């Protein structure tokens, strides 16, 4: 039996690293149903990360099938769909659109030599043209060059090089299109002219005709082709629209789309997005600049240390807490949060540098490592958890400071992801930043942002602003406690000075590790 929804409905597809999520929203923003299908990553060689391309289609078929059955929604009410996708995952296809090899996932690090070569050739021009501060092995430009050098048969047969959103749009419609938020980090797209960068294409050995047509995010592409509609149980009238990079979709789903908007998405890492009105570069070269999920709008977008530190502490050092919580039907993370709440602000002098995988933005120092400072016999598990919460908030404050120095007028934080479920953590963050922290009703906002773009692309709403009025809702606002400002300002200064003072020590530790293990790397991608 079909359930009643406020027609029309919109489908958001979130293509993540290890799972695909489908979510249907009605025109009031109500979640009608959602389902997730997980898949594994292949690692055929050290540093390689791949997925068989058909895996993504099967995940979509399974998740969408469950969603339609479980929710009871009338599939005929779904007017349009769009995709929120991981960036940098490369899919070379032949003239018929068939994948020539497994997708090279964004985490893949095989193209280090190619990245170094392109960095030597282009230098600072990479940042000026693409907004990406350095050439990395994860960028598609380096991956394409690797294929040219190491899989010449694949390169010769490649009619087109697609990113994951591009490939799924082709599978749904037969059209080859892409959009700027996803194209930015290819390092072969000029984010100012919004055209493919001819000099980089020459350097990696491809032509512009091997790449999709460029349109804006939230643009109508075509109605779904009949074979795809039949296989997925979707109406033949459904329009497919361009979506955006996952974090850009998340920003839209959090209502962050006008200059000065700032959102964070706390998972294993924290993704930070600050909306700006035009392309802008950081003179220090630390802050990447991306095209946003709506026309002629940009964002500073970077990652920093996040929930992986708390997960490490839970899994490695809090087994008894997790076990006790499980026996009483509680969540281990929630219990750790209670311990932090019972600990005074400042954690009685205990401080952490949360660099268990190196320091991400804005320090960008792979040699940094985790440190507990001020540890004494009086400190308990709760003190360590609070120090973790505070340390991650200090890193967010460092990024906010850098973005403000670049002219971004940040006045509040919109919080998404698993970390936003912790009221203790969000209050600590508000106190440390001196800013309101707003949690959203939909914490996993990538699919929601894609549904917003589908609604705009289909013409149901005239703009993202109009769509978010209906679709995006705040849940709670955490106001900063002014009585804690002086304490946290002092501790923030101590946090920064501790990092600076420990730089020589980090270098020595990293050198010792490298000497003991020549294959050691502190980068997150290399450890997967």
C-alpha positions in Angstrom: 0.0 0.0 0.0 1.3 3.4 -0.9 1.8 6.1 1.7 0.7 9.6 1.3 3.4 12.2 0.7 3.3 15.8 -0.1 3.9 15.4 -3.9 6.2 15.7 -5.7 9.0 13.7 -4.0 12.7 13.9 -4.7 15.4 11.2 -4.6 18.9 11.9 -3.2 21.6 9.4 -3.9 24.7 9.6 -1.7 27.6 7.7 -3.2 30.0 7.3 -0.4 33.4 5.5 0.0 32.1 2.3 1.5 28.3 2.7 1.3 25.5 4.1 -1.0 22.5 5.8 0.6 19.2 6.5 -1.0 16.7 8.9 0.6 13.4 10.2 -0.6 12.0 13.5 0.6 8.7 15.1 0.0 8.3 18.7 -1.1 8.0 19.9 2.6 11.4 18.3 3.4 9.9 15.4 5.3 12.0 12.2 5.0 9.8 9.6 3.4 12.4 6.8 3.6 16.1 6.0 3.4 18.2 2.9 3.0 21.9 2.2 2.9 23.9 -0.6 1.1 27.5 -1.1 2.1 30.3 -2.4 -0.1 33.9 -3.3 0.3 37.1 -1.8 -1.0 39.6 -3.7 -3.0 43.4 -3.4 -2.3 45.1 -5.5 -4.9 48.5 -3.8 -4.2 49.9 -1.6 -1.4 48.5 1.9 -1.8 45.8 0.9 -4.3 42.1 1.2 -3.5 39.6 0.1 -6.1 35.9 -0.9 -6.4 34.4 -2.9 -9.3 32.2 -0.2 -11.0 29.1 -2.5 -11.3 29.2 -2.7 -7.4 27.8 0.9 -7.3 24.9 0.1 -9.6 24.0 -3.0 -7.6 24.2 -1.1 -4.4 21.8 1.5 -5.8 19.4 -1.2 -7.0 19.4 -3.0 -3.6 19.1 0.1 -1.5 16.4 1.7 -3.6 14.4 -1.5 -3.8 14.4 -1.8 0.0 13.4 1.9 0.3 10.5 1.6 -2.0 9.2 -1.6 -0.3 9.7 -0.4 3.3 8.4 3.1 2.9 5.5 2.3 0.8 6.0 5.5 -1.2 4.4 5.6 -4.6 7.5 5.6 -6.9 5.4 7.5 -9.4 5.5 10.5 -7.1 9.3 10.8 -7.5 9.8 13.7 -9.9 13.6 14.0 -10.0 16.8 12.6 -8.6 20.4 13.9 -8.1 23.6 12.5 -6.7 25.9 13.5 -3.8 29.2 11.9 -4.7 32.7 11.3 -3.3 35.3 13.2 -5.3 38.3 12.1 -7.2 37.2 8.5 -7.9 38.1 7.8 -11.5 36.2 5.6 -14.0 37.7 5.2 -17.5 35.1 4.0 -20.0 35.1 2.8 -23.6 33.0 4.3 -26.5 29.9 2.3 -25.3 30.2 3.7 -21.8 31.5 0.4 -20.3 34.0 0.6 -17.5 37.4 -0.5 -18.7 38.7 -1.4 -15.3 37.7 -1.1 -11.6 37.2 2.4 -10.4 40.3 4.0 -8.9 38.9 5.3 -5.5 39.9 8.7 -4.2 41.9 7.1 -1.4 44.2 5.4 -3.9 47.8 6.5 -3.6 49.5 4.7 -6.5 50.2 7.8 -8.6 52.9 9.4 -6.3 55.5 9.5 -9.0 53.1 11.1 -11.5 51.9 13.6 -8.9 55.5 14.6 -8.2 56.2 15.0 -12.0 53.2 17.2 -12.5 54.1 19.3 -9.4 57.5 19.8 -10.9 56.0 20.8 -14.3 53.3 23.2 -13.0 54.4 24.3 -9.5 52.3 27.0 -8.0 50.2 27.2 -11.2 48.2 24.2 -9.9 46.8 26.3 -7.0 46.2 29.3 -9.1 44.2 27.4 -11.8 42.5 24.7 -9.8 42.3 26.0 -6.2 44.1 22.9 -4.9 47.2 23.9 -3.0 49.4 21.0 -4.1 49.4 18.2 -6.6 48.5 14.9 -4.9 48.5 11.3 -6.0 44.8 11.2 -5.1 43.8 13.8 -7.8 42.5 12.4 -11.1 45.1 14.2 -13.1 47.8 12.1 -11.5 45.7 8.9 -11.9 45.1 9.5 -15.6 48.9 10.0 -16.1 49.5 6.8 -14.2 47.1 4.9 -16.5 48.9 6.4 -19.5 52.2 5.2 -18.2 51.3 1.9 -16.7 48.1 0.6 -18.4 48.5 1.9 -22.0 45.8 -0.5 -23.3 43.3 1.1 -20.9 44.4 4.6 -21.8 44.2 3.8 -25.6 40.7 2.4 -25.2 39.4 5.2 -22.9 36.8 7.2 -24.8 36.1 9.1 -21.7 37.3 9.6 -18.2 34.5 10.0 -15.7 34.1 10.7 -12.0 31.6 8.7 -10.0 28.7 11.1 -10.3 29.3 11.4 -14.0 29.3 7.6 -14.4 26.0 7.2 -12.5 24.3 10.0 -14.5 25.4 8.2 -17.7 24.1 4.9 -16.4 20.8 6.5 -15.6 20.4 8.7 -18.7 23.1 7.9 -21.3 24.4 11.4 -21.1 28.0 12.4 -20.3 27.9 15.5 -18.0 29.7 16.8 -14.9 29.6 19.8 -12.7 32.2 22.1 -11.1 32.1 21.1 -7.5 33.2 17.6 -8.5 35.5 18.8 -11.3 37.5 21.2 -9.0 39.8 18.5 -7.5 40.5 16.7 -10.8 43.3 19.2 -11.1 42.5 19.5 -14.9 39.6 21.9 -14.5 40.1 25.7 -14.4 37.8 26.8 -11.6 37.9 30.4 -12.7 37.1 30.0 -16.4 35.0 26.9 -15.7 36.7 25.1 -18.6 39.0 22.1 -18.8 42.7 23.2 -18.3 44.3 22.6 -21.7 47.9 22.6 -20.5 47.2 20.0 -17.9 45.3 17.9 -20.4 48.3 18.0 -22.7 50.6 17.0 -19.8 48.5 13.9 -18.9 47.9 12.9 -22.5 44.1 13.4 -23.0 41.8 15.7 -25.0 38.8 17.7 -23.8 36.5 15.4 -25.9 37.4 12.6 -23.5 35.8 14.5 -20.7 32.1 15.1 -19.9 30.3 18.3 -20.8 30.3 20.8 -18.0 27.0 22.2 -16.5 26.1 23.8 -13.3 25.1 21.7 -10.2 21.4 21.3 -10.0 20.9 21.3 -13.8 18.4 19.1 -15.5 20.2 16.4 -17.6 17.5 14.1 -19.1 14.7 11.8 -18.1 15.8 8.3 -16.9 16.2 5.8 -19.7 13.7 3.1 -19.9 16.0 0.2 -19.0 17.3 1.9 -15.9 13.7 2.9 -14.8 12.6 -0.7 -15.2 15.5 -2.2 -13.3 15.2 0.3 -10.4 11.5 0.5 -10.2 11.4 4.2 -10.9 9.0 6.1 -13.1 10.0 6.7 -16.8 9.1 10.3 -16.3 11.7 10.9 -13.6 14.2 13.6 -14.4 17.9 13.2 -13.5 19.8 16.3 -12.5 23.4 17.0 -11.7 24.1 17.0 -8.0 27.4 17.9 -6.4 30.5 16.8 -4.4 29.3 15.1 -1.2 30.6 17.9 1.1 29.0 20.6 -1.1 25.7 18.7 -0.9 26.1 18.4 2.8 26.6 22.2 3.0 23.4 22.7 1.0 21.6 20.3 3.3 22.8 22.3 6.3 21.7 25.6 4.7 25.2 26.8 4.1 25.1 28.3 0.6 25.5 32.1 1.0 28.8 33.9 1.6 29.8 33.7 5.3 28.1 30.4 5.8 30.1 27.8 7.6 29.4 24.1 8.2 31.2 21.1 9.6 30.5 17.5 9.1 32.1 15.3 11.8 32.8 11.7 11.0 36.2 10.1 11.2 37.6 13.4 10.0 35.8 16.8 10.1 34.9 18.3 6.7 34.8 22.1 6.9 33.0 24.3 4.3 33.0 28.1 4.2 31.0 29.7 1.4 32.6 32.6 -0.4 31.3 34.7 -3.3 34.3 34.3 -5.7 37.5 32.2 -6.1 40.0 33.2 -3.5 43.4 31.8 -2.6 45.2 31.6 0.7 48.6 33.4 0.5 50.1 30.7 2.8 48.9 28.0 0.4 47.1 26.1 3.2 43.4 26.4 2.3 41.9 24.7 -0.7 39.2 26.5 -2.6 36.4 24.6 -4.4 33.5 25.4 -6.7 30.3 25.1 -4.6 27.0 23.4 -5.4 25.3 26.4 -7.0 26.4 28.7 -9.8 29.3 31.1 -9.5 29.7 30.4 -5.8 32.8 28.9 -4.1 33.9 27.5 -0.8 37.0 27.0 1.2 36.8 23.3 1.9 39.2 21.2 3.9 39.5 18.3 6.3 40.9 18.1 9.8 41.1 15.8 12.8 37.8 14.5 14.0 35.9 11.6 15.4 38.6 9.0 14.6 40.4 10.1 17.8 37.3 9.4 20.0 36.8 6.1 18.2 40.4 5.1 18.9 40.0 5.9 22.6 36.7 4.0 22.7 38.1 0.9 21.0 41.5 0.7 22.5 41.2 2.2 26.0 37.5 2.1 27.0 36.4 -1.5 26.6 34.9 -1.7 30.1 32.8 1.4 29.4 31.5 0.1 26.1 30.7 -3.3 27.7 28.9 -1.7 30.6 26.9 0.5 28.3 26.0 -2.4 26.0 24.7 -4.5 29.0 22.3 -1.6 29.9 21.3 -1.0 26.3 23.2 2.3 26.0 25.7 3.6 23.5 29.4 3.6 24.3 29.9 7.0 22.8 27.0 8.4 24.8 28.6 7.1 28.0 31.9 8.6 27.2 30.1 11.9 26.6 28.6 11.6 30.1 32.1 11.2 31.5 33.2 14.3 29.7 30.2 16.3 31.0 31.1 15.3 34.5 34.6 16.8 34.1 35.2 20.6 34.5 36.0 22.8 31.5 39.7 22.7 30.8 39.9 19.1 32.0 41.9 20.1 35.1 44.9 21.1 33.0 44.9 18.0 30.7 45.4 18.9 27.1 45.6 16.8 23.9 47.2 17.4 20.5 44.8 15.2 18.4 47.2 14.4 15.6 47.0 10.6 15.6 47.2 10.6 11.8 49.3 13.6 11.4 48.1 17.2 11.5 45.5 18.0 8.8 44.3 21.5 8.0 45.5 24.1 8.5 48.9 22.8 9.7 49.2 20.1 7.0 52.0 18.3 8.7 52.2 14.5 8.2 55.0 14.2 10.8 52.9 15.5 13.7 51.6 12.9 16.2 49.2 12.7 19.1 50.3 14.1 22.5 48.7 14.2 26.0 50.1 17.2 28.0 49.7 17.8 31.7 48.8 14.2 32.6 48.8 13.5 36.3 47.6 10.9 38.8 44.4 12.9 39.4 43.2 12.5 35.8 40.5 10.0 34.9 39.0 8.6 31.8 36.5 11.5 31.8 39.4 14.0 31.7 40.9 12.3 28.6 37.5 12.3 26.8 37.0 16.0 27.6 40.6 16.7 26.4 39.8 15.0 23.2 36.6 17.0 22.7 38.4 20.2 23.5 41.3 19.5 21.3 39.2 18.8 18.2 37.3 22.1 18.9 40.7 23.9 19.1 41.6 22.6 15.6 38.2 23.8 14.3 39.0 27.2 15.9 42.4 27.2 14.1 40.6 26.8 10.8 38.0 29.4 11.6 40.8 31.8 12.4 42.5 31.1 9.1 39.3 31.6 7.2 38.6 34.8 9.0 42.0 36.1 8.0 41.1 35.3 4.4 38.0 37.6 4.8 35.3 35.0 5.6 32.8 36.6 8.1 31.9 33.4 10.1 29.3 34.1 12.8 27.9 30.6 13.5 28.7 26.9 12.8 26.2 24.5 11.3 27.0 21.0 12.5 26.4 17.7 10.7 27.5 14.1 11.1 27.9 11.7 14.0 29.7 14.2 16.2 26.7 16.5 16.1 24.8 13.9 18.2 26.9 14.8 21.2 25.4 17.8 23.0 28.4 17.9 25.3 30.8 18.1 22.4 28.8 20.8 20.6 28.6 22.9 23.8 32.3 22.6 24.3 32.8 23.7 20.7 30.5 26.7 21.1 32.4 27.7 24.2 35.8 27.4 22.5 34.9 29.1 19.3 32.8 31.8 21.0 30.1 31.1 18.3 26.7 29.6 18.3 26.8 25.9 17.0 23.6 24.8 15.3 22.8 21.2 14.8 20.5 20.2 12.0 17.4 18.0 12.0 19.0 15.9 9.3 22.5 15.2 10.4 23.4 13.1 7.4 22.7 15.9 4.9 24.4 14.7 1.7 21.4 13.0 0.3 19.2 15.9 1.5 21.4 18.4 -0.4 21.2 16.2 -3.5 17.3 16.1 -3.2 17.3 19.9 -2.9 19.3 20.1 -6.1 16.9 17.7 -7.8 14.0 19.9 -6.8 15.7 23.0 -8.2 16.8 21.2 -11.4 13.3 20.0 -12.0 11.9 23.5 -11.6 9.8 22.7 -8.5 11.8 25.5 -6.7 13.3 28.5 -8.4 16.5 28.5 -6.3 18.4 26.7 -3.6 17.4 29.4 -1.2 13.7 28.7 -1.9 14.2 25.0 -1.7 16.0 25.1 1.7 13.2 27.2 3.2 11.0 24.1 2.8 13.6 21.3 3.1 16.2 22.3 5.7 15.5 22.5 9.4 17.6 23.4 12.5 17.4 21.1 15.5 19.2 22.9 18.4 21.4 26.0 19.0 24.3 25.8 21.4 25.2 29.3 22.6 28.7 30.0 23.9 29.0 30.3 27.7 30.8 33.7 28.2 32.0 32.6 31.6 34.3 30.1 30.0 35.8 32.4 27.4 38.9 33.4 29.3 39.7 29.9 30.3 39.4 28.6 26.8 41.2 31.6 25.2 44.2 30.8 27.5 44.1 27.1 26.7 43.8 27.8 23.0 47.0 29.9 23.1 48.7 27.0 25.0 47.5 24.5 22.5 49.0 26.5 19.6 52.3 27.1 21.4 52.6 23.4 22.4 52.3 22.4 18.7 54.9 24.9 17.7 57.3 23.9 20.4 56.9 20.2 19.6 57.7 20.5 15.9 61.4 19.5 16.3 60.3 16.5 18.4 57.7 15.5 15.8 60.4 15.6 13.1 62.7 13.3 15.2 60.0 10.8 16.0 59.0 10.7 12.3 62.6 10.1 11.2 63.0 7.4 13.8 59.9 5.6 12.5 61.0 5.9 8.9 64.4 4.4 9.9 62.7 1.5 11.7 60.2 0.9 8.9 61.1 2.3 5.4 57.5 1.7 4.3 56.0 3.8 7.1 53.7 6.6 6.1 51.6 8.8 8.5 49.1 9.8 5.8 45.6 8.5 6.3 45.2 7.3 2.7 48.4 5.2 2.9 47.1 3.3 5.9 44.0 2.0 4.2 
